[in-house]
């Protein structure tokens, strides 16, 4: 998907395909080695290595979840008033201070650090908002095929703004598919109804299907190699999630994506990750 609505096109959610193919990447799963996790259990770390997925995990309490939903309601209204659609709020931490702060939420960072190590970069944030009955789907895909990062150690934290379930197009995954490296995919047409532009065929060949319901304020975490997707929202309820992306500080970003990075734990080489500044206003 060409994020043509974004005012900072260098941070579009999908880089030009020809450009990303010039990046030499180490594409494979790197299992977590952590016998003393801080927040996760050792069994959860084992499950992560086996499945490439964890969830649901609690983060926000009921009042915090309501507050975040109210905030997003206004952000979405402002975005739609500008003529943009509900999927166009990308690289949000670079524009909206509240999202910047969420990227560094202590509980989120603790979960991620248990999987990635003590030096962690938060580099991505994108609201995926399916409006009631909007008919759009997210075809089966792997995140790593879109990202000019190497090696492939990135994870996505999917923070539920609304309850996400089968009826309103919640995420589905194929656990274990992260063990297969980069899986072949086809490109889809812009008018196909796919929010993205790729599809992995016959994903059942690579893992075990799992539906992943989450309540507002909860998160799931998945590997950048995990095959996942979601069906259209056929309900009368919205389904919004904020994807927050993280990687260890030893990962290298290309095509200018290092400019999006924020050190959320430990330290990082300033040449690899120069550090993006926090937006000035809490109001936006």
Secondary structure as the mmCIF struct_conf table of DSSP 4:
data_model
#
loop_
_struct_conf.conf_type_id
_struct_conf.id
_struct_conf.beg_label_comp_id
_struct_conf.beg_label_asym_id
_struct_conf.beg_label_seq_id
_struct_conf.end_label_comp_id
_struct_conf.end_label_asym_id
_struct_conf.end_label_seq_id
TURN_TY1_P TURN_TY1_P1 UNK A 4 UNK A 5
BEND BEND1 UNK A 7 UNK A 7
HELX_RH_3T_P HELX_RH_3T_P1 UNK A 9 UNK A 11
BEND BEND2 UNK A 13 UNK A 14
HELX_RH_AL_P HELX_RH_AL_P1 UNK A 17 UNK A 20
TURN_TY1_P TURN_TY1_P2 UNK A 21 UNK A 22
BEND BEND3 UNK A 23 UNK A 23
BEND BEND4 UNK A 28 UNK A 28
BEND BEND5 UNK A 35 UNK A 36
BEND BEND6 UNK A 38 UNK A 40
HELX_RH_AL_P HELX_RH_AL_P2 UNK A 42 UNK A 51
BEND BEND7 UNK A 52 UNK A 52
STRN STRN1 UNK A 53 UNK A 58
BEND BEND8 UNK A 60 UNK A 60
HELX_RH_AL_P HELX_RH_AL_P3 UNK A 62 UNK A 81
TURN_TY1_P TURN_TY1_P3 UNK A 82 UNK A 83
TURN_TY1_P TURN_TY1_P4 UNK A 86 UNK A 87
STRN STRN2 UNK A 90 UNK A 90
BEND BEND9 UNK A 91 UNK A 91
HELX_RH_3T_P HELX_RH_3T_P2 UNK A 92 UNK A 94
TURN_TY1_P TURN_TY1_P5 UNK A 95 UNK A 95
HELX_RH_AL_P HELX_RH_AL_P4 UNK A 97 UNK A 103
TURN_TY1_P TURN_TY1_P6 UNK A 104 UNK A 104
HELX_RH_AL_P HELX_RH_AL_P5 UNK A 106 UNK A 116
BEND BEND10 UNK A 118 UNK A 119
STRN STRN3 UNK A 120 UNK A 130
TURN_TY1_P TURN_TY1_P7 UNK A 132 UNK A 133
STRN STRN4 UNK A 137 UNK A 137
STRN STRN5 UNK A 138 UNK A 141
HELX_RH_3T_P HELX_RH_3T_P3 UNK A 143 UNK A 146
STRN STRN6 UNK A 149 UNK A 150
BEND BEND11 UNK A 151 UNK A 152
STRN STRN7 UNK A 155 UNK A 160
BEND BEND12 UNK A 161 UNK A 162
STRN STRN8 UNK A 164 UNK A 164
TURN_TY1_P TURN_TY1_P8 UNK A 166 UNK A 169
STRN STRN9 UNK A 171 UNK A 175
TURN_TY1_P TURN_TY1_P9 UNK A 176 UNK A 176
HELX_RH_3T_P HELX_RH_3T_P4 UNK A 177 UNK A 180
BEND BEND13 UNK A 182 UNK A 182
HELX_LH_PP_P HELX_LH_PP_P1 UNK A 183 UNK A 184
STRN STRN10 UNK A 186 UNK A 187
TURN_TY1_P TURN_TY1_P10 UNK A 190 UNK A 191
BEND BEND14 UNK A 192 UNK A 193
STRN STRN11 UNK A 194 UNK A 194
BEND BEND15 UNK A 195 UNK A 197
STRN STRN12 UNK A 198 UNK A 199
BEND BEND16 UNK A 201 UNK A 201
HELX_RH_3T_P HELX_RH_3T_P5 UNK A 203 UNK A 205
TURN_TY1_P TURN_TY1_P11 UNK A 206 UNK A 206
BEND BEND17 UNK A 207 UNK A 207
STRN STRN13 UNK A 208 UNK A 211
STRN STRN14 UNK A 214 UNK A 214
TURN_TY1_P TURN_TY1_P12 UNK A 216 UNK A 217
STRN STRN15 UNK A 218 UNK A 223
TURN_TY1_P TURN_TY1_P13 UNK A 224 UNK A 225
STRN STRN16 UNK A 227 UNK A 230
BEND BEND18 UNK A 235 UNK A 237
STRN STRN17 UNK A 239 UNK A 248
TURN_TY1_P TURN_TY1_P14 UNK A 249 UNK A 250
STRN STRN18 UNK A 252 UNK A 253
TURN_TY1_P TURN_TY1_P15 UNK A 255 UNK A 256
HELX_RH_3T_P HELX_RH_3T_P6 UNK A 257 UNK A 260
STRN STRN19 UNK A 262 UNK A 265
BEND BEND19 UNK A 266 UNK A 266
TURN_TY1_P TURN_TY1_P16 UNK A 270 UNK A 272
HELX_LH_PP_P HELX_LH_PP_P2 UNK A 276 UNK A 279
BEND BEND20 UNK A 280 UNK A 280
TURN_TY1_P TURN_TY1_P17 UNK A 282 UNK A 283
#
